[in-house]
Amino acid sequence: MLQKAIAMKIHSRGGVGVYTDYRENIIVDHDHPALAWKANKDRFGPELFRSAVQAAFPRGLPRIGSEHSEDALSWNLFRSLQLEKKLALVGDFAAPRAHFCAVYFWGRAAHLLSEQIDPEIQDILNEMEPWGKNGAGQQTETDVILRGKAHTIMIECKLGKPGETVKAWCRGSEGMRPEYREFLGKLQEQGTTLFSDSFDYDKDANRVYQLFRNYVLGAALSKKWNAEFSLVAIVNSLNCNLHGRSHVEEFCFFRSLLRDPSNAFLITWQQIWDRVRAEPELGALQTWLSNQPLLRL
């Protein structure tokens, strides 16, 4: 009986549904090499499941197979929009009338059907985060990048349970690595100043860590790709940030740190849903999103 159940969906000790074959959680292009890479890299430990499941899956299970997976949500949404040529449904929040021809998931260009990170993104990461050079350690994995000839959008996705406070963008430990400060100095020498004079590197960058990294990476990519850039953060409107602050309040704090905040935007999955549900070509995506348990659409 266990083997039959394992072929479909099981539940963690906390009651979250997880597909043992992560592809069951993917509605489009489920055999893509980038997905296989992500599934192998990010896994739940076997201790999160009952003993019979641990015995059957001693390496645990891919996190992207979870019904609560942000990565599955990002892939199903943006890969569907790309294939249906409807990326403007999200892109227009930041860059109206811009045309986006490529989508990158975790630095990997979807249209290339490869698990390899884009070499230009890797080169920048090696300079910005040298401790992880060429995969030797953890480096920034931007959830989604929309790339066009004139504009690039860095997208940071957050989900989280309804009614809970979530650690959206802050760093897990205090302090900041010095290498980011050095990288900011190099950008400034090239004529790009990203943050205001009041920006406290160790304190403020730690508080908005994920936004900070993606914004800095976006600035460097915009110079390499000769394009403008924006940062878009997507959140669940049904929860809030740490310490009782709303996502809007915390994002406004991030924008207050920027020299020019006009290219930083906060939107919700619910706002995207309002656009997606009006598109008849996106029926499969609409069905999947309407059953996503954390969005309650």
C-alpha positions in Angstrom: 0.0 0.0 0.0 2.9 2.4 0.8 4.4 1.9 -2.6 1.1 2.7 -4.3 0.7 5.9 -2.2 4.3 6.9 -2.8 3.7 7.0 -6.5 1.3 9.9 -5.8 1.4 12.1 -2.7 2.2 11.6 0.9 2.2 13.9 3.9 5.0 15.2 6.1 4.7 14.9 9.9 3.4 18.4 9.8 0.6 17.5 7.4 1.9 19.1 4.3 1.3 17.2 1.0 4.5 16.3 -0.9 4.6 14.5 -4.2 7.3 11.8 -4.2 7.7 12.5 -7.9 8.0 16.3 -8.0 6.9 16.4 -11.6 3.3 15.7 -10.4 3.5 19.2 -8.9 4.5 20.8 -12.2 1.9 21.6 -14.9 4.2 22.7 -17.7 7.5 21.4 -19.0 7.9 19.0 -16.1 10.9 17.2 -17.5 13.0 20.4 -17.9 16.7 19.8 -16.8 16.6 22.9 -14.6 13.8 21.5 -12.6 15.7 18.2 -12.2 18.7 20.2 -10.9 16.6 22.1 -8.4 14.8 18.9 -7.2 18.1 17.2 -6.6 19.7 20.2 -4.9 16.9 21.2 -2.4 15.5 18.3 -0.5 13.5 17.6 2.6 15.3 15.4 5.1 13.8 11.9 5.6 13.2 12.7 9.3 10.2 14.9 8.3 8.3 11.8 7.3 7.0 8.7 9.0 9.3 5.7 9.3 7.8 3.8 6.3 8.5 6.7 4.0 12.0 7.2 5.4 12.7 3.6 4.6 11.4 4.0 1.0 13.2 7.4 0.5 16.3 7.5 2.6 17.5 10.6 0.8 14.3 12.5 1.6 12.2 14.1 -1.1 12.5 17.2 -3.4 11.2 20.4 -1.8 9.7 21.4 -5.2 7.3 18.5 -4.8 5.6 20.2 -1.8 2.2 21.8 -2.1 3.7 24.7 -0.3 6.7 25.1 -2.6 7.5 28.7 -3.7 9.7 27.2 -6.5 6.8 25.2 -7.9 4.6 28.2 -7.8 7.2 30.3 -9.6 7.9 27.7 -12.3 4.2 27.0 -13.0 3.4 30.6 -13.3 6.3 32.1 -15.2 7.0 29.1 -17.5 3.3 29.0 -18.4 3.3 32.8 -19.1 6.5 32.4 -21.2 5.2 29.6 -23.4 1.8 31.5 -23.9 3.7 34.7 -24.6 2.0 36.5 -21.7 4.9 37.6 -19.6 3.5 41.2 -19.8 0.9 40.1 -17.2 3.6 40.4 -14.6 6.2 42.5 -16.5 3.9 45.4 -16.9 3.8 46.0 -13.1 7.4 47.2 -13.4 8.1 48.0 -17.1 4.9 48.6 -19.1 5.2 48.0 -22.8 8.6 46.2 -22.4 9.0 43.0 -24.3 10.6 40.1 -22.5 12.1 37.3 -24.6 13.8 35.1 -22.0 13.0 33.8 -18.5 15.7 32.6 -16.1 14.9 30.3 -13.1 17.6 30.3 -10.5 20.0 31.7 -13.1 19.2 29.1 -15.8 17.6 30.2 -19.1 14.5 28.1 -19.6 14.7 28.3 -23.4 18.1 26.6 -23.4 16.7 23.4 -21.8 19.8 23.0 -19.6 20.6 22.6 -16.0 23.7 24.9 -16.4 23.6 28.4 -15.0 24.0 31.3 -17.4 27.8 31.9 -17.7 27.4 35.7 -17.5 25.3 35.5 -14.4 27.9 33.0 -12.9 30.7 35.4 -13.7 29.0 38.2 -11.8 28.2 35.9 -8.9 31.8 34.8 -8.7 32.9 38.4 -8.3 30.1 39.4 -5.9 30.1 36.1 -3.9 33.6 34.7 -4.4 33.2 32.1 -1.6 30.9 30.1 -3.8 32.8 30.4 -7.0 31.5 28.1 -9.8 29.3 26.1 -7.4 31.8 25.6 -4.6 29.4 27.2 -2.2 25.9 28.7 -2.0 25.4 31.8 -4.1 22.4 34.0 -4.9 19.7 32.1 -6.9 17.3 34.7 -8.1 13.9 33.1 -8.3 13.0 34.5 -11.7 14.6 36.9 -14.1 12.7 38.4 -17.0 15.1 39.5 -19.7 14.3 41.8 -22.7 16.5 43.8 -25.0 15.9 47.0 -23.1 14.8 45.9 -19.6 15.6 43.2 -17.1 13.4 42.4 -14.1 14.8 40.6 -11.0 11.9 38.8 -9.2 12.1 37.7 -5.6 9.2 35.4 -4.6 7.8 34.7 -1.2 4.8 32.6 -0.2 4.2 31.6 3.5 1.1 30.5 5.3 -2.0 32.7 5.7 -2.2 34.5 9.0 1.4 34.0 10.0 4.4 36.3 10.3 7.1 35.2 7.8 10.8 35.9 7.6 10.5 37.4 4.2 13.8 39.1 3.3 16.1 39.3 6.3 19.3 37.3 6.8 19.3 34.3 9.1 22.2 35.6 11.2 23.6 39.0 12.1 26.2 40.9 10.2 27.2 41.0 6.5 30.1 39.5 4.5 32.6 42.2 3.5 32.7 41.0 -0.1 29.3 42.7 -0.9 30.7 46.0 0.4 33.7 45.6 -1.9 31.5 44.8 -4.9 29.4 47.9 -4.2 32.6 49.9 -4.2 33.5 48.5 -7.6 30.1 49.5 -9.0 30.5 52.9 -7.6 33.9 53.3 -9.2 32.1 52.5 -12.5 29.5 55.3 -11.9 26.7 53.3 -10.2 25.7 54.2 -6.7 22.8 52.1 -5.5 22.2 53.1 -1.9 21.6 56.4 -0.1 24.1 58.1 2.1 22.2 57.0 5.2 22.5 53.3 4.3 24.0 51.2 7.1 25.7 48.3 5.4 25.9 45.9 8.3 22.4 46.7 9.8 20.2 47.6 6.8 21.5 45.1 4.3 21.1 42.4 6.8 17.4 43.4 7.4 16.6 43.3 3.7 19.2 40.7 2.7 17.5 38.9 -0.1 16.2 42.2 -1.7 19.7 43.7 -1.3 21.4 40.8 -3.1 19.0 40.7 -6.0 19.1 44.4 -6.4 22.9 44.5 -6.5 23.0 41.5 -8.9 20.4 43.3 -11.1 22.5 46.4 -11.3 25.5 44.4 -12.4 23.5 42.5 -15.0 22.0 45.6 -16.4 25.5 46.9 -17.1 26.6 43.7 -18.7 23.4 43.4 -20.7 23.2 47.1 -21.5 19.6 47.3 -20.3 17.6 49.0 -17.5 16.6 46.9 -14.6 13.9 46.7 -11.9 13.3 44.6 -8.8 9.9 43.1 -8.2 9.1 41.3 -4.9 6.0 39.1 -4.9 4.4 38.2 -1.6 1.2 36.5 -0.3 -1.3 39.2 0.8 -2.6 36.8 3.5 0.5 37.1 5.8 2.9 39.7 7.1 6.6 40.2 7.8 8.4 39.7 11.1 7.8 41.9 14.2 4.2 42.7 13.0 5.3 44.8 10.1 3.4 44.4 6.9 5.1 43.5 3.7 4.3 47.0 2.5 6.0 48.6 5.5 9.1 46.4 5.1 9.4 47.0 1.4 9.0 50.8 1.9 11.9 50.5 4.3 13.9 48.8 1.6 13.0 51.5 -0.9 14.0 54.2 1.5 17.6 52.8 1.4 17.8 53.2 -2.4 19.4 56.2 -4.2 16.6 55.9 -6.8 13.7 53.8 -5.6 11.7 54.2 -8.8 12.7 50.7 -10.1 11.6 48.7 -7.0 8.1 47.3 -6.8 6.0 45.1 -4.4 3.1 43.1 -5.7 1.1 40.1 -4.5 0.2 36.7 -6.0 -3.4 37.8 -5.6 -2.8 40.8 -7.9 -1.2 38.5 -10.5 -4.2 36.1 -10.1 -6.6 38.9 -11.0 -4.8 39.2 -14.4 -4.2 35.5 -15.0 -7.8 34.5 -14.4 -9.0 36.7 -17.3 -6.9 34.9 -19.8 -8.7 31.9 -21.5 -5.4 30.4 -22.8 -4.2 29.9 -19.2 -6.8 27.4 -18.1 -4.3 24.8 -16.7 -2.5 27.5 -14.7 -5.8 28.9 -13.4 -6.8 25.4 -12.2 -3.5 24.9 -10.4 -3.4 28.3 -8.8 -7.0 28.0 -7.6 -6.0 24.9 -5.7 -2.8 26.3 -4.2 -3.5 25.9 -0.5 -1.5 28.9 0.8 -3.0 31.5 -1.6 -6.7 30.7 -1.0 -7.8 32.0 -4.4 
